[in-house]
Amino acid sequence: MGLGTFVSQPARKGASAAARRAAPIRGDMLLLVVVIALMIFGLLMLYSASLDFSKRIYEGNATYMFNKQLLWLLLGGATAALLMRTDYHLWQRLAVPVMVVTVGLLIGVLINNQIRFGAVRSFFGGSVQPSELAKLVTVLYLSVWLYAKRDFLHDVQLGLIPLAAILGMLGGLIYIQPDLSAAATIFILGGLLFFLAGGELRQIVLFLIVAVIAGWIVVQFSATGRARLASYVIGLKNPLQSDYQVRRSLEALIRGEWFGLGLGNSITKVTGLPVPPTDSIFAVVTEELGLLGTMCLIGLYGLLLWRGLRIAAKAPDSLGAVMAAGLTFWIVIEAVINMAVMVGLLPFAGNALPFVSYGGSNLVSTLAAIGILFNISRQSGASVPETGERRMYGATVDLRRRDRRRRVSRAGRA
């Protein structure tokens, strides 16, 4: 018996290892397909949008921005691959240190005082923007914080007020760069996560009221905010008098019609469209690929939203549910804001178009979010005891289609 026991143990271990190697890859593969499609689409559009701009800005090097984006893509892909295999529960221990580092970077940007395009928001000649990292860290930190405080969310002093303090610190550091759009995104994500975590309706209403008042005050004391809001209001009345960047974007949209002018044939990108590889790249998409190509891009973001919310609905615990929903909404909100601004539906903001716009910080942060999201999907089949804390997160979108309809349940109560 003793000899058989000693022989069988390594045999069982070897068989188990072989079974793990032969097992199919766990996780939402459709999510990966959608992300790969977005990255390919983004590289094609960036190559087209950046050639003339890069040649003019970087002393004749037409492919400088494209080549640099490829390097960031490699770094982002490696980061995503690492996070795919890293248990998302590890963020319960890393959330505070990462938040401290992020706050340090936001302060360091102000001390470094490297001015680009009238703002102080980057290191290394604009290559690293901590405000992009702050958006990702906000979702991770608040997911962990709300999970830890789930029994106290109904208490204003222990729930809403500390949340407002966290968001105020991050938003304030970003605002004084100034980066109004990133600061607004931070507050939007905070309120959304508080709702997803099951915050009471009266607290959510209070949060919205305070946010609107604070936003109005910021606009009144910010020359940039006042100018953007005034231009937006004028543009709603008469698109021909809207902001120059919006007018050129609408011109590109009209010129593109249904099928576009063809990849690389945009006219506005070489006749004065501001920063076509970054904020205005959606205008290049509409002109070169037309309404059909634009709808394909919007459809890819729609698929990303669907898969992300499905992962949230099937997450093994409340932490994974809120984190997955928060990361998904962050990426989609960034896309919606960028596209809406370019057609004059929202006041001007500097949000990047995820996976498409030029920018290393945004690309790496977005791919890191995808890696975490995929890790949550890999663990969706894990057996986790169902307790009251899981039901508290009743605002998480339910895409299980029990009655063949999608629905969002109301926020649950403890």
C-alpha positions as CSV (number, residue, x, y, z in Angstrom):
1,M,0.0,0.0,0.0
2,G,2.8,2.4,0.9
3,L,4.7,1.9,-2.4
4,G,1.4,2.3,-4.4
5,T,0.6,5.5,-2.5
6,F,4.0,7.0,-3.3
7,V,3.8,6.1,-6.9
8,S,0.2,7.2,-7.5
9,Q,0.7,10.8,-6.1
10,P,3.0,12.1,-8.8
11,A,1.0,10.2,-11.4
12,R,-2.1,12.0,-10.3
13,K,-0.3,15.4,-10.3
14,G,1.0,14.7,-13.8
15,A,-2.5,13.8,-15.0
16,S,-3.9,16.9,-13.4
17,A,-1.3,19.1,-15.0
18,A,-1.9,17.5,-18.4
19,A,-5.7,18.0,-18.0
20,R,-5.1,21.7,-17.2
21,R,-3.0,22.1,-20.3
22,A,-5.6,20.3,-22.5
23,A,-8.5,22.3,-21.0
24,P,-9.9,25.1,-23.2
25,I,-9.1,28.7,-22.3
26,R,-11.6,30.0,-19.8
27,G,-12.9,33.5,-20.3
28,D,-15.1,35.6,-22.6
29,M,-13.5,35.0,-26.0
30,L,-16.1,37.2,-27.8
31,L,-14.8,40.1,-25.7
32,L,-11.3,39.4,-26.9
33,V,-12.5,39.3,-30.5
34,V,-14.2,42.6,-30.1
35,V,-11.2,44.2,-28.6
36,I,-8.9,42.9,-31.3
37,A,-11.2,44.2,-33.9
38,L,-11.2,47.6,-32.3
39,M,-7.4,47.7,-32.1
40,I,-7.1,46.8,-35.8
41,F,-9.7,49.4,-36.7
42,G,-7.9,51.9,-34.5
43,L,-4.4,51.3,-36.1
44,L,-5.8,51.6,-39.6
45,M,-7.5,54.9,-38.8
46,L,-4.6,56.3,-36.8
47,Y,-2.2,55.5,-39.7
48,S,-4.5,57.4,-42.0
49,A,-5.2,60.3,-39.6
50,S,-1.6,60.8,-38.4
51,L,0.5,60.8,-41.6
52,D,0.2,64.5,-42.6
53,F,0.0,65.7,-39.0
54,S,3.0,63.7,-37.9
55,K,5.0,64.8,-40.9
56,R,4.3,68.4,-40.1
57,I,4.9,68.2,-36.3
58,Y,7.8,65.8,-36.2
59,E,10.1,67.2,-38.9
60,G,9.1,65.1,-41.8
61,N,8.7,61.8,-40.0
62,A,5.2,60.8,-41.3
63,T,5.0,57.5,-39.4
64,Y,6.3,58.8,-36.0
65,M,3.0,58.7,-34.2
66,F,1.9,55.4,-35.7
67,N,5.2,53.7,-34.8
68,K,5.0,55.1,-31.3
69,Q,1.4,53.8,-31.0
70,L,2.6,50.4,-31.9
71,L,5.1,50.4,-29.0
72,W,2.3,51.5,-26.6
73,L,0.1,48.7,-28.0
74,L,2.8,46.2,-27.2
75,L,3.1,47.5,-23.7
76,G,-0.6,47.6,-23.2
77,G,-1.0,44.1,-24.6
78,A,1.6,42.7,-22.2
79,T,-0.1,44.5,-19.3
80,A,-3.5,43.0,-20.4
81,A,-2.0,39.5,-20.7
82,L,-0.5,39.8,-17.2
83,L,-3.8,41.1,-15.6
84,M,-5.8,38.3,-17.4
85,R,-3.9,35.8,-15.2
86,T,-3.9,37.9,-12.1
87,D,-6.8,37.2,-9.7
88,Y,-8.8,40.4,-9.5
89,H,-9.2,39.9,-5.7
90,L,-5.6,41.0,-5.4
91,W,-6.8,44.6,-5.9
92,Q,-8.2,44.4,-2.4
93,R,-4.6,44.6,-1.2
94,L,-3.2,46.8,-4.0
95,A,-6.0,49.4,-4.3
96,V,-4.6,51.8,-1.6
97,P,-0.9,51.7,-2.7
98,V,-1.9,52.2,-6.3
99,M,-4.2,55.1,-5.4
100,V,-1.3,56.7,-3.4
101,V,1.0,56.3,-6.4
102,T,-1.6,57.9,-8.7
103,V,-2.1,60.9,-6.4
104,G,1.6,61.3,-6.2
105,L,1.8,61.3,-10.0
106,L,-1.0,63.9,-10.3
107,I,0.9,66.1,-7.8
108,G,4.2,65.4,-9.6
109,V,2.7,66.7,-12.9
110,L,1.9,70.0,-11.3
111,I,5.4,70.2,-9.8
112,N,7.0,69.2,-13.1
113,N,5.1,72.0,-14.8
114,Q,5.5,70.7,-18.3
115,I,3.1,72.8,-20.4
116,R,1.6,71.3,-23.5
117,F,-1.4,72.8,-25.4
118,G,-1.9,75.3,-22.5
119,A,-2.2,72.6,-19.8
120,V,0.1,70.8,-17.2
121,R,-1.0,67.2,-17.4
122,S,1.9,65.0,-18.6
123,F,5.5,63.7,-18.3
124,F,8.1,63.0,-20.9
125,G,6.9,65.4,-23.6
126,G,3.3,64.3,-23.4
127,S,3.9,60.6,-23.4
128,V,2.5,59.9,-19.9
129,Q,-0.7,61.4,-18.6
130,P,-1.5,60.4,-15.0
131,S,-5.1,61.6,-15.5
132,E,-5.8,58.6,-17.8
133,L,-4.4,56.3,-15.1
134,A,-6.5,58.1,-12.5
135,K,-9.7,57.0,-14.3
136,L,-8.8,53.4,-14.2
137,V,-7.6,53.6,-10.6
138,T,-10.8,55.4,-9.6
139,V,-12.9,52.4,-10.8
140,L,-10.6,49.8,-9.1
141,Y,-10.3,51.7,-5.8
142,L,-14.0,52.6,-5.5
143,S,-15.0,49.0,-6.4
144,V,-12.8,47.8,-3.5
145,W,-13.9,50.6,-1.2
146,L,-17.6,50.2,-1.8
147,Y,-17.3,46.4,-1.4
148,A,-15.6,46.9,2.0
149,K,-18.2,49.5,3.1
150,R,-21.2,47.6,1.7
151,D,-22.8,47.5,5.2
152,F,-22.6,51.2,5.6
153,L,-23.7,52.6,2.3
154,H,-27.0,53.7,3.8
155,D,-25.2,55.9,6.3
156,V,-24.4,59.3,4.7
157,Q,-21.5,60.0,7.1
158,L,-19.8,56.6,6.4
159,G,-20.8,56.2,2.7
160,L,-21.6,59.3,0.7
161,I,-19.4,61.9,2.4
162,P,-16.2,59.8,2.3
163,L,-17.0,59.0,-1.4
164,A,-17.3,62.7,-2.1
165,A,-14.0,63.4,-0.4
166,I,-12.2,60.7,-2.5
167,L,-13.7,62.0,-5.7
168,G,-13.1,65.6,-4.7
169,M,-9.4,65.0,-4.1
170,L,-8.8,63.2,-7.4
171,G,-11.1,65.6,-9.4
172,G,-9.5,68.6,-7.8
173,L,-6.0,67.5,-8.7
174,I,-7.0,66.9,-12.3
175,Y,-9.1,70.1,-12.6
176,I,-6.2,72.4,-11.7
177,Q,-4.1,71.0,-14.6
178,P,-6.6,72.0,-16.1
179,D,-8.4,68.9,-17.5
180,L,-12.1,69.5,-17.1
181,S,-13.2,66.5,-19.1
182,A,-11.1,64.0,-17.1
183,A,-12.3,65.6,-13.8
184,A,-15.9,65.3,-14.9
185,T,-15.4,61.6,-16.0
186,I,-14.0,60.9,-12.5
187,F,-17.2,62.2,-10.9
188,I,-19.4,60.4,-13.4
189,L,-17.7,57.1,-12.6
190,G,-17.9,57.7,-8.9
191,G,-21.7,58.3,-9.0
192,L,-22.3,55.4,-11.3
193,L,-20.3,53.0,-9.1
194,F,-22.2,54.2,-6.0
195,F,-25.4,53.4,-7.8
196,L,-24.2,50.0,-8.9
197,A,-23.1,49.2,-5.4
198,G,-26.7,49.7,-4.2
199,G,-26.6,53.2,-2.8
200,E,-29.9,54.5,-1.6
201,L,-31.9,56.6,-4.0
202,R,-32.1,59.6,-1.8
203,Q,-28.3,59.6,-1.5
204,I,-27.9,59.3,-5.3
205,V,-30.3,62.2,-5.8
206,L,-28.3,64.2,-3.2
207,F,-25.1,63.3,-5.0
208,L,-26.5,64.5,-8.4
209,I,-27.7,67.8,-6.9
210,V,-24.3,68.5,-5.3
211,A,-22.5,67.5,-8.5
212,V,-24.6,69.8,-10.6
213,I,-24.1,72.7,-8.2
214,A,-20.4,72.1,-8.0
215,G,-20.2,71.8,-11.8
216,W,-22.0,75.1,-12.2
217,I,-19.6,76.8,-9.8
218,V,-16.6,75.4,-11.6
219,V,-17.9,76.7,-14.9
220,Q,-18.4,80.1,-13.4
221,F,-14.9,80.4,-12.1
222,S,-13.2,78.7,-15.1
223,A,-12.5,80.7,-18.2
224,T,-12.1,77.5,-20.2
225,G,-15.4,76.1,-18.8
226,R,-17.3,79.3,-19.6
227,A,-15.9,79.5,-23.1
228,R,-16.8,75.8,-23.8
229,L,-20.3,76.1,-22.4
230,A,-21.0,79.4,-24.3
231,S,-19.7,77.8,-27.6
232,Y,-21.9,74.8,-27.0
233,V,-25.1,76.8,-26.4
234,I,-24.4,78.9,-29.5
235,G,-23.8,75.7,-31.5
236,L,-27.1,74.2,-30.4
237,K,-28.9,77.3,-31.8
238,N,-26.9,77.5,-35.0
239,P,-24.3,74.8,-35.9
240,L,-22.6,77.2,-38.3
241,Q,-21.5,79.2,-35.2
242,S,-20.3,76.4,-33.1
243,D,-16.7,75.7,-32.1
244,Y,-14.3,75.6,-35.0
245,Q,-13.4,71.9,-34.3
246,V,-17.0,70.9,-34.2
247,R,-17.7,72.8,-37.5
248,R,-14.9,71.0,-39.2
249,S,-16.1,67.7,-37.8
250,L,-19.6,68.3,-39.1
251,E,-18.1,69.2,-42.5
252,A,-16.3,65.8,-42.5
253,L,-19.5,64.0,-41.6
254,I,-21.4,65.6,-44.4
255,R,-18.6,65.0,-46.9
256,G,-18.4,61.3,-46.0
257,E,-22.1,60.6,-46.7
258,W,-22.9,56.9,-46.6
259,F,-19.8,55.1,-47.8
260,G,-17.0,57.7,-47.3
261,L,-14.2,59.0,-49.4
262,G,-12.1,56.0,-48.8
263,L,-9.3,55.2,-46.3
264,G,-6.6,57.9,-46.5
265,N,-8.7,60.3,-48.6
266,S,-9.9,62.7,-45.9
267,I,-9.8,66.3,-46.9
268,T,-10.4,68.0,-43.6
269,K,-7.4,66.3,-41.9
270,V,-5.1,68.3,-44.2
271,T,-7.1,71.5,-44.4
272,G,-7.1,72.6,-40.7
273,L,-9.0,69.9,-38.7
274,P,-7.4,70.3,-35.2
275,V,-5.4,67.3,-33.9
276,P,-6.9,64.7,-36.3
277,P,-4.9,61.7,-34.7
278,T,-6.3,62.4,-31.2
279,D,-9.5,64.3,-30.2
280,S,-10.7,64.6,-33.8
281,I,-10.1,61.1,-35.1
282,F,-13.8,60.3,-35.1
283,A,-14.2,63.1,-37.8
284,V,-11.7,61.3,-39.9
285,V,-13.6,58.1,-39.5
286,T,-16.8,59.6,-40.6
287,E,-15.3,61.3,-43.7
288,E,-13.2,58.3,-44.9
289,L,-15.6,55.4,-44.0
290,G,-18.9,57.2,-44.1
291,L,-22.0,56.5,-42.1
292,L,-21.6,52.8,-42.7
293,G,-18.1,52.7,-41.2
294,T,-19.2,54.9,-38.3
295,M,-22.0,52.5,-37.5
296,C,-19.6,49.6,-37.6
297,L,-17.4,51.4,-35.0
298,I,-20.4,52.2,-32.8
299,G,-21.5,48.6,-33.1
300,L,-18.2,47.4,-31.8
301,Y,-18.5,49.6,-28.8
302,G,-22.0,48.2,-28.3
303,L,-20.7,44.7,-28.4
304,L,-18.1,45.6,-25.8
305,L,-20.8,47.1,-23.6
306,W,-22.9,43.9,-23.9
307,R,-20.0,41.5,-23.1
308,G,-18.8,43.7,-20.2
309,L,-22.3,43.8,-18.6
310,R,-22.8,40.1,-19.2
311,I,-19.5,39.4,-17.4
312,A,-20.7,41.7,-14.5
313,A,-24.0,39.8,-14.3
314,K,-22.1,36.4,-14.1
315,A,-19.3,37.5,-11.8
316,P,-18.6,35.2,-8.9
317,D,-19.0,37.9,-6.2
318,S,-20.1,41.5,-5.7
319,L,-16.6,42.9,-6.0
320,G,-16.2,41.4,-9.5
321,A,-19.7,42.5,-10.5
322,V,-19.2,46.2,-9.6
323,M,-15.6,46.2,-10.9
324,A,-16.6,44.7,-14.3
325,A,-19.5,47.0,-14.7
326,G,-17.4,50.0,-13.8
327,L,-14.6,49.2,-16.2
328,T,-17.0,48.6,-19.0
329,F,-19.0,51.8,-18.4
330,W,-15.7,53.8,-18.2
331,I,-14.6,52.6,-21.7
332,V,-18.0,53.2,-23.3
333,I,-18.5,56.5,-21.6
334,E,-15.2,57.7,-23.0
335,A,-16.3,56.7,-26.5
336,V,-19.7,58.2,-26.2
337,I,-18.4,61.6,-25.0
338,N,-15.7,61.7,-27.8
339,M,-18.2,61.0,-30.5
340,A,-21.0,63.2,-29.1
341,V,-18.6,66.2,-28.8
342,M,-17.5,65.8,-32.4
343,V,-21.1,66.2,-33.7
344,G,-22.0,69.0,-31.3
345,L,-24.2,67.0,-28.9
346,L,-22.0,67.7,-25.8
347,P,-19.8,70.7,-24.8
348,F,-16.2,70.3,-26.0
349,A,-14.1,67.8,-24.0
350,G,-10.7,66.2,-24.5
351,N,-11.7,62.6,-24.0
352,A,-9.9,60.1,-26.3
353,L,-11.7,57.6,-28.4
354,P,-10.7,54.3,-26.8
355,F,-8.5,52.0,-29.0
356,V,-8.6,54.5,-31.8
357,S,-7.1,57.9,-30.7
358,Y,-3.4,58.4,-30.5
359,G,-2.1,58.3,-26.9
360,G,-0.1,55.8,-24.9
361,S,-1.6,56.5,-21.5
362,N,-5.1,56.0,-22.6
363,L,-4.3,52.9,-24.7
364,V,-2.4,51.1,-21.9
365,S,-5.0,52.0,-19.2
366,T,-7.8,50.8,-21.5
367,L,-6.0,47.5,-22.2
368,A,-5.3,47.0,-18.5
369,A,-9.0,47.4,-17.9
370,I,-9.7,44.7,-20.5
371,G,-7.2,42.4,-18.9
372,I,-9.0,42.7,-15.5
373,L,-12.4,42.3,-17.1
374,F,-11.2,39.1,-18.8
375,N,-9.9,37.8,-15.5
376,I,-13.3,38.3,-14.0
377,S,-14.9,36.4,-16.8
378,R,-12.4,33.5,-16.3
379,Q,-13.7,33.1,-12.8
380,S,-17.4,33.4,-13.6
381,G,-17.8,29.6,-13.1
382,A,-16.2,29.6,-9.7
383,S,-18.4,28.4,-6.8
384,V,-18.9,31.3,-4.4
385,P,-21.4,31.1,-1.5
386,E,-24.4,33.5,-2.2
387,T,-24.9,35.8,0.7
388,G,-26.8,39.0,1.4
389,E,-23.8,41.1,0.3
390,R,-24.2,39.7,-3.3
391,R,-27.9,40.8,-3.3
392,M,-27.0,44.3,-2.2
393,Y,-25.5,45.0,-5.6
394,G,-28.9,44.7,-7.2
395,A,-28.2,47.5,-9.6
396,T,-25.8,45.4,-11.6
397,V,-27.2,44.8,-15.1
398,D,-28.9,41.5,-15.6
399,L,-28.3,40.0,-19.1
400,R,-29.1,36.4,-18.2
401,R,-32.3,36.7,-20.3
402,R,-34.5,34.5,-18.1
403,D,-37.5,35.9,-19.9
404,R,-35.6,36.7,-23.2
405,R,-35.5,40.4,-22.3
406,R,-32.7,42.6,-21.0
407,R,-33.4,44.6,-17.9
408,V,-31.7,46.6,-15.2
409,S,-33.0,45.7,-11.8
410,R,-33.4,48.5,-9.2
411,A,-30.8,49.0,-6.5
412,G,-31.2,46.5,-3.8
413,R,-31.5,47.3,-0.1
414,A,-29.6,45.8,2.8
